[in-house]
Amino acid sequence: MQLIDKDFCDLVRIAVADAVAFIKNERAVFNMDAVEYKGVNDLVSYVDKTAEKIIVDALLKLIPDAGFITEENTINVSDKEYCWIIDPLDGTTNFIHGLNFYCVSVGLMYKNELVLGVVHEVNLNECFYAWKGGGAYCNGERIMVSATTHLSQSLIATGFPYTNYDRMESYMRVFDYCMRNTHGLRRLGSAAVDLVYVAAGRMDAFYEYGLNAWDIAAGCIILKEAGGALSDFSGNDNYLFGREILATNKRIHPEFLSVITKEFK
């Protein structure tokens, strides 16, 4: 069994930092002609694909027999004890338009349990990371979720659906409730950044549906290690692969979950 500790996490952070440097350099010369369309609102470019290859090549050296779940499918072998879950550029649309809030997100599972996560926001150069039992950190400083106890005092993060609109009416009812009954909502355009901002106490909760495991894997363990709570919209644990997630500072989780479950019946 691979020892998952600070030293190992530091090696993963180095691998991620190499991809971050590549992304930052390419943004300076990026041209919209390089954009490809996986769907109307689902964009990709050579930057995503090359960053993913940089990360995969580095991580294969750390655990040669590990599996991978990757957004851009440069490699995809998931039936292993250890499995990396990688989004090489979460917030691609932001990147393409030159808007802040895009990051590299790398999570690691052992026997279907998340044991490590690294989320590195490119423009602010903030690296959030955690390993199981080790706490959560940003650039070397310990982070914790907020102490907010009521939804009415909370700042909420969300993401707008961009491929699946089947649950839009339910989503908008929750959106409407939060507009009227919280300190407000923010949509940054990167689920990984949303999650680590909840972990760092900058926001109090995040909810979204239609996400993939690579969008949230790293952020989930970082939030857990920072003292937060996670569930699907039914209050169960099927958030990593269930394509819906409610992430909070734990204190407001029951109250917010009651709003979510009422609207997403």
RAURBEL-V594235 format. One record per helix or strand. SS is the DSSP state (H for helix, E for strand). FROM is the first residue (numbers start at 1). TO is the last residue. Records with the same first field share a line. If there is no record, write none. Layout:
BEGIN
SS: FROM-TO ; FROM-TO
END
This chain:
BEGIN
H: 6-27 ; 32-34 ; 46-62 ; 92-97 ; 151-153 ; 168-181 ; 191-199 ; 213-225 ; 253-263
E: 36-39 ; 42-44 ; 67-70 ; 77-77 ; 82-90 ; 103-110 ; 113-121 ; 126-131 ; 136-138 ; 141-142 ; 155-158 ; 184-186 ; 205-209 ; 229-231 ; 244-248
END
